[in-house]
């Protein structure tokens, strides 16, 4: 079990409670929330000098599902709004489920962005490769010249990757 999961259990053991989508300390005082760098509300928990940021949706999911929460990979927001931590909006699932909750155009954008970071050839090199192929270079010659696999040459030539 991760350190953060242990902190969640410990918080509830010490008397922290959820009221709507807010965390109350054992004295009934609201714990300050802050939007983290990924756009999720979070709070600081743990001993002084070693506080750790815990996302609110995980605390609320623990309140809703108990230890069963730890049997799943992630806590999902049904409506896709990561700031909506209402009980009815939180469900458990896999990372794949969570990705599929995103609109299709967002998933495609993220996929294209990730693919662009792994590309070996620049746009200029791709244009040159296509020109070389149109001028009669064989796939073997292209693989040797550009240092890429034959399948990659085929995908580029047939506009399956590096789409114009």
Buried (B, 14 or more C-beta within 10 A) or exposed (E): EEEBBEBBBEBBEEEBBBEEBBBBBEEEEEBEBEEEEEEBBBBEBBEEEEEEBBBBBBBBBBBBBEEEBBEBEBBBBEEEEBEBBBEEBBBBBEEEBBBEBEEEEEEEEEEEEEEEEEEEBEEEBBEBBBEBBEEEBEBEEBBEBBEBEEEBBBBBBEEEBBEE
